[in-house]
Amino acid sequence: MKMMLLNQEIAAELEKAERARLAGNEGRARVCARRAAGMMAQDFLARHTLRLRNPGAYAALQALVEFPGLAPDLREAAIHLTSRVDEAFTLPANVDLIADARKLIGGLN
């Protein structure tokens, strides 16, 4: 039951991310994508009994970057999801946080 509720919350965040992108609000899309991926990261780390000092979604994504044995493509997605935007509030052109969030969620689920 808990996993079903988590999956619904994640799906809702991803939907918000897609709607924000369609509306031209890439900043909001990034926030929602990170939140969705962070929820799954928190669950994944809890299943692996890793406790964080800061239990937030962003901290969970940061912990995944260093998680031993994490598949390279999932680590790369976690790195993208924890990357900061530049002064123009953009990420490198090849980075799509919604796609990275979906990849990470699918790989950790």
Secondary structure as UniProt FT lines:
FT   HELIX           2..22
FT   TURN            23..24
FT   HELIX           26..47
FT   TURN            48..49
FT   HELIX           57..65
FT   TURN            68..69
FT   HELIX           72..82
FT   TURN            87..88
FT   TURN            93..94
FT   HELIX           97..108
//
